[in-house]
């Protein structure tokens, strides 16, 4: 039996009930519904309190959560679709279908998956998680959203890569080409995707398109990373260039008769198994510019460029812009010889136990972590062994609730001399050698009638956030006093 309530969150979110659109009133109510829809297990009330009201006292926040849950229950077509206990909240999995759960079930499965299942999961991905949903006034929710968007985008890319490989193995070149081009569209820095497109075009006889794809690959790598293509990519293009025959349209493999010999995959040269892994760059995309932090950005960039500083912690209250500053500074270090093996962003907001930090880091590097099952090593030891010879910038975002795991960071600093750690946290880590980088509030106008209100960073931030809901919003003589008052109330 098909679940009556269906919640789509991969792309622009929408809800249907019994096949018809089902509007949910109030943005905060929708935010709660979407968070529950994306959950892998029942959510604790504590998690929801932190997500929606991180800076409000516990008693007040709990009353607000009770009210919000009541509003959501009334908004649903059947109140029993929401399961609430004194400690946890979830949607009834038997009667609520969630696209993200179906997507995860295939994309993050470790068991056998058929091509049909893979294709169906790929088709579920219609864009970033909650695309277009505005949570600018919920900084912790927005941070959770950004990390989850990155997670599902990577899962989508991995599925596209696997699906393209399966179709190429079956010599289904037109289908493989379509999948590979979708891969390039969402991950333009993936040389695997570019190589697959080149190989498909070549198998279809379109060498000119293969050459254009290679040129596009070279250009984007130079522009974004300042690097040349990998040896495999160059070798593949050399193979294509060596075969100068361009088949006429009516002789392309897709147009030939059934008796024609099948197109074959261009030969790829063998490379030794110890070929170095390509550098890792997985920094999340930021939808808004960094405002009012030019001085801090310059200082942090200077610290990152100095090998004497290997453990930097950006501290500050929630919503202060720690993650935004850290990611922006890290982007400026892309291509740095100090971090020749890349820059790895590890979101920790959803990690509950400090013991799970090593697995989260290995997952961010796309490295398996079943070491304790294979050779007796713990996941922490696997991580240390992996990092020991690396030259990377490792970013640990939102680590304040995992301070019990700080000893692992000390071990990384001690045993992996090429690794620099950049953490964002509300609290210092308390480790020897830690360089604290406190982040203060944005400067804000002292009164409603300050001259040149627009020069204050807090006002600029307010206007930027307002424009995400109303692109025509502008600071005027009429609204300026109210804007200034709001900026003072939140202290920048």
N, C-alpha and C positions, 0 to 999 in steps of 0.2 A: 504494500500500500504506500502510495506517495505521501510524503509529509505535507500537511496542508499549508504550513507557513514556510516560505522560502526566503532566505536572506542572502542577497548577493553583495559582496564587499570587495571583490577583485575587479577594480574599475570603479566607475561611478556607482555608489551604493543605491540599492532599491530593494523594497520588500513587497512580496506578493502573498495573498492568502486565497486559497482555492482558485489559483490561476489569475486573479485580478489584482491590480495594483492596490497596495494597502499603505496609505500614508500614516506616518507616525509623527504626532505633533511634538513641538519643542526640541530644539537642537540638542540640549543636554540629555534628554531622554533618548534621542537617537544615538548619541555618543555612547551611552551605556549599553544600548541594544547591540550596537556594532562591536563593542569590546567583548560582550558576552558571546557574540556570534563567532568571533575570531579565537575564542579561548579553546585550548586543548583539553582542559579539565575544569572542574568547578573553580571559580575564582574566590579567593578569600576576601572577606570584607575589608581586611587591612590593606590589601592591594588596591581595591577600589577607592578607599579613603585617600591613599597616597596619590592615586592617579588623578582624582578630581579636586581634592582639597589638601594639598601637601603642607600648606602653611597655616592651617586653621587648627585650633585646639581640638583634641580628640573627641570630647563630648559634643561640641558643636558640629564637627564633621560627621559624626555618627547620626545625629538627628537629620542632617541634610541627606545622608545616604538613605535613611529610612523613607524620607519623603520622596526621593528620586525613584526608589524601588516601587513605591506605591503608585507613582505616576506612570511608570513603565507597565506595571501590572494592569492598570486601567486602560492603557493605550493598546494592549494586545487584544486580539479577537477572542482569546480564551485565557483567563488569568492563570489557569493551571499550566500554561506553556512556560511560566517562570517558576523555577524551583528556588525557594529561599529557606535557608536554615540559619540558626544563630551565628554561624561562622562562615558559610559559603553561599554563593549564588551561581546558578547556571540555567541555561535554556534546556527544555526537555528534548534530549537528543532523538527520541523516538518520533517526535511530532514537529521538529524544526529541522529543515534541510539548510545546510550552510555550504556555499560553494568553496569557502576556504578550507573546510574540513575535508571535502572530497578531493580538493587539490593537494592537500598535505598527504592524504592517505596514499596517493600514487607518487607524488613528487619526492616524498621523504621516506618511502618504503625501502626496506633492505631486502625484501623478497623479490621473486620473479614478477615482472610486469610485462604485459603484452603490448604490442604496438598500438592496438586499438585503445587500451586503457590509457596509454601515454598520450595519444592524440586527443582523447576526450579531456584529459586533465589540462593539456596545453590550451585547448579551446576555452576552458573555464577562465583563463587569465585574460581579462579584457582591459587591463591596465593596472597601475599601482593600487595598493590596498587603500580603499576609501578615497579614491581619486576625486578631488574637488571638494572634499569635506573639510570645513574650516574649524580647526580646534586651536586657533591662535591664543585664545584666552585660557587654555588648559595646557600649560607648558609641559607637564609631565606626561599628559595624554599624547601631546604632539610628539614628544620624544619617543614614547613607545611606538607611535604610529610610524615615525621615520625608520626606526630600527626594524620593524616588521615589514615595512615596504622593501627595505633592502634584502631582508631574508627571503621573501617570496619572489622578488625579482631574480635573485641568484638561483632559487629552485627552478624557476621558469626557464632561465638560461640553460641550466644543466639538463632539463628535459628536452629542450630544443636541440641541444648538442647530441644527446643520445638518440633522439628520433631521427635526426638527419643522418647519423651514422648507420642506423638500421635501414633506412630507405636507400642509402648509397650502397650498402652491402647487397641489397636486392636489385641494384641497378635501376631503381625507380627514380631516374634523374630529375624529371620535372617536379615531382613531389619533394624530393630531397632539396632541390634548388629553392623552392618556396619556403621550406622550413629554415634553410641556412640563411636566406635573406631576412627572414623574421629575426633570426638570431643576431645578425649584424645590426639590424635596426634598433635593438635594445641594448646591445653590448658592442659598440663600435671598436673597442680596444681588444676584442677577442680575436687573436690571430687564427684560432681554430675555426671560428665562424667564417673569417675571410678565406681561409684555405678551402673550406667546404664549398663555398660559392665558386671559387676559382676551379675546383675539381669538377663541379657539376657543369659549369659552363663548358669546360674542356670536353667532358664526356658527351655533351650535346653538340659539340662542334663549333661553338661560338667562342673562338679564341680572342676576338676583339673585346668581348664583354669580360672575359677572364683577365685580360690585360688591364682593362679599366678598373676592375675590382682590385687587382694588385696595386695599381697606382693609388687608388683610394686608401688602401691599407697603409702603404708607405707614408702617405701624406698625413693621415690621422695620427699615426704613431709618432711622427716627427713633431707635429703640432702639439699634441697633448702630453707626450712623455719625453720627447727629445731623444728617442731611440730608433734604431733600425729594426727591420723585421727579423724574426728568428731564422735560424739556418733552414728549418723545414720549409718555411714560406718561400725563401729565396730558391731553394732546390726545386720546389714544385713549379715555381714560375719559370725556372730555367728549363724544366722539362717541357712546359707549354711552349716556350719560345723556340725550342728546338724542333717542334713540329709545326711547320709553317702553313700546312694545308688547312684552309678554312672551308668547311663543307658548305655547298649551297643549301638554301633553306629546304628544298625538297629532298635532300639527301641526309638531313640531320637525323640522328638515331630515332627521334620521336616520330619522324615522318616515313621511315623506311617500312618495307613490307615485313611480314612475320618471319620470312626466311632469312632476313638479313642477320649477320652476326651481331650479337649483343655488344653494346658499348661497354668499354672496360674502364675501370678506375685508373687514372694516371698513376704510374708507379711512383711511390715515395721512397726515397733512399732510407736505408737503415741508419739509425743513430745509436750510439752506445747508451746503455741504460743509466749511466751516471751523468748524462747530459744535465747541466744545472736546471733546476726549475725556474720558469720565468718569474720575474719579480711580482710580488703581490701588491695590488693597489685596489682596495675595496672601500674607499672613503664614500660615505653616503652623500647623495645629492642634496644640497640645501636650496630650498625654494625662495628664501629671502636673503638680501644682502646683509653683510655684517655692518652694523650701524654703531657709530660712536666708540669704536674700539681700535682706532688706528694706532694709538700709542701702545696699547697692550699687545696688539698684533705684531708690531715691530720688535718689542721686547721679547715676546715668546719665540719669534722666529730666530732672534739672535741666540737665545738659550739653546734652541734645538740644533743650531749650527755649531755649537761648542761641545766637543766630545767630553769635556769635563762634567757636563750636566747629563746624567744618565737616568735620573728619576725626577720628573717634574710633575707636581700636582697642582692643577688649577682648582682653587677652592672658591666657594661662594654659595649663596642661597639658591634655592630652586627657582628657575625661570630667569636667572641672571645672565644667561647666554654662554655658559661654560662650554657646552658641546659645540656651539656655533664657532666660538673662538678657536677651540682646539682643532676642529676640522679645517677651518680656513687656514690656520697656520700650517697644518700638515700638508695641505695642498701645495703650499709654497715650497715644500721640501721634496716634492716629487722630482725624481731625477738626480737628487743629491748623491754624491759618491759615498757619503756617510751611511746612507740607507740604500745601498746598491741592491739589496734583496727585497726592497719594497717597504710599504707602509700598510699596516694592518689595523683596521678599526674593529674593536670588539665591544659590542653593546652588552652591558651587564644588568640593565634595569630589570629584565625578566628572569635573571638568575637568582634563585632563592638561597642556595647554600654555597658557602665559600668553597666547599670541596668540589663544586662543579665548575670553578673558574678554568682549570686546565682544559677540560673538555670544550668549553666555550671558545677558548683561544685556538685550539686545534681545529675546531669547526670553522672558525673564521679564516684560517689558513687553508681550509679544504683538505685537511689531513685526517685520516682515520685515527680513532683513539681506542681501539680494542686491544691495546698492547698487553694489558694484564691477562687477557685470554690466550695470547700467543706466546709470550716469552716471560711472563712473570713480572713485567714492569708495570708500575702504577701509571695512571694517566699523567700525573704530575711529572714523573720521571721521563715519560715519553716526550712531554712538552720541553723539558730541559734539554734532552738529547737533541730534539729537533732544532732548538734555538741556539745550541752551543756554538755553531760556526756561522750563524746568520748575522747579517748587518741590516737590521730592520728597525723601524720606529713602530713600537707596539702601543696602541692607544687603548686604554681601558676606560670606558665611559660609564659614569654612574656607579662608582665603586664604594660609595659611603656605607652601604648596608652589608658589605662583604669584608669589613676590616679584619675579620678573623682569618682571612686568607692572605694577609699582608706578608706573611713569612715566605710565601711562594714568590712574591715580587722581589724580596730580598735575595732569594736563591737565583732568580733570573739575572739580577744585576751582578751577582758574584760569579755565576757559572757561564754566562753568555756575554762576553765582553763587547761584542758588536751590537748588542741590543740596547736601545734607549727606550725608556718607559715614559709615556705621557698619560697621566690620569686626570679625570675630572671627578670631583667629589665635593660633597658639602663639608666634609671633615678631612683634616690631614690624615695621612696614612700612619704617621708616627714612626717612620723608618729612618735608620741612619743614612745620611747622604741625601735625604729628600730635599728638593728645592721647592719651597712653597711659592705659589703664584696666586695671591688672593685677588679676586675679581670683585670690585665694588659696583654699586649701582650706577646707572647712567646719570649724567648730569641733567638736572631738571630745573625749571624756572622757579625762583624763590617766591613769586607772587603772580597774580593773574595779569598784571599789566607790565610785565618785564618787556623791555625792548627786544625786538628780533627773537621772538619765541622760537622761530624755526631753526635757530642755530643750536638749540639744546638737543642733545642726542635722544633724550627720552621722548621729546615731542616728535622728532623724526621717526622714532620707532612706532609711536602711536599712529602716526599718519600712514606709515607703511602697512601696519596691521589692518587699519581701517580700509585701505585700498584693496585688501584681499577679499573683502566682502562687497565693497563698492568702489570700482576702479576710478570713479569720477570724484572721489572724496578729496577735499583740499582744505588746508588751514585758512580760515577766513576771520575777519574781525568779529563776526558773530559767534563762532564756535571756539575761538582762541582761549577765552577765559575758562571755559569748561574743560578744554584739553589740558590747560596748565594745571587746573585744580586736580584732575585725575592723575596727572603725572606726579604731583606732590603727594597725593594720598597713597600712592603705591611706592613712593620714595624712589622714583626712577625705574 
